[in-house]
Amino acid sequence: MSSARRLLAALAVSLLSVSPLTFAAPPPEKIPGQPSYGTERYIEYVAGDLPLVLTSPHGGRLKPTALPDRTNGVTTMDANTQELARAVATAFFARTGHHVHLVASHLHRSKLDPNREIVEGAQGNPTAERAWHEFHASIREALAAAVARHGFAFLVDLHGHAHAIPRLELGYALDALPLNQSDAAFDNSGLIALTTLRDLAARLGGSPTALVRGPRSLGALFAARGLRAVPSPQEPQPGNNPFFSGGYIVRQHAAAPDTPKVDGLQIECHRLGLRDTAANHAHFAKIAAEVLTLFVEEHYPFKFPAPQK
């Protein structure tokens, strides 16, 4: 047998010996409305087909004894915020017949805080670190799916506060100091490029103040429906009052320069009349779905579908 024939024979034997499992099958496509879970089922991701991504990092209740308690940072949960996020998702489905994306941590904040960087959030525990990574990987997957389908994504991170003033605190990664500026000073500061509305502001141009606290801002839309909000035309500045400006999640996934086509905000919700009962969850959710629908449709080339009859 010639050397060429021996080479061809050897190649044929080599190809026949390749296992059919050499090439892994792609992961199954997620079905809108159906949940999937992380390794220990601590993290839940409900896939959607709308451009909205809801996150609930502090509403979990699980306290597995296998996970040590966190010893640094805040360890109290934001009561009923996971229920609130699910109510908002339900309200959107009722309005549209379609699903928002939802990412939720089932772990109590004493075990994991995915709204902090991993050192503080998981505090060195390998299982908690895996859950932290799964939470943020789910957010990235949801945002990527929304951008691929719609050309943009809008992230809403839901929290609860216990401040004295019963109002929504809308966090665009703007601390009180820049928000306490006059409209002219804020418009000329260039700070909008560092916020969770950076992509939207760059595309629209115009007044950053109008986008953050103008007559068609999210704060204005909530206030028009009976929910106090800061910033808004009625309450444009937090002043010296406590104010949550937006934490790790929105700063990493919406405000960072490497998150193109993603905008969003953190919404801090007071408890009484909003987070305290299932009826109030549903009431807030209906308002939130209406407000977010109006804001998105006014600022993006998108119209929410009507449910099929």
ABEGO torsion letter per residue (X at the ends): XBAAAAAAAAAAAAAAABBAAABBBBBBBBBBGBBBBBAAGABBBBBBABABBBBBAAABABBBAABBBBABEBABBBBGAAAAAAAAAAAAAAAAGBBBBBBBBABBAAABBAABBAAAAAGGBAAAAAAAAAAAAAAAAAAAAAAAAAGBBBBBBBBBBABABBBBBBBAGBBAAAAABBAAAAAAAGAAAABAAAAAAAAAEEBAAAAAABAABAAAAAAAAGBBBOBBAABABAEABBBBAEBAAAAAAAABAABBGBBEBBBBBBABGAAABAAAAAAAAAAAAAAAAAAAAAABBBBBBBBBX
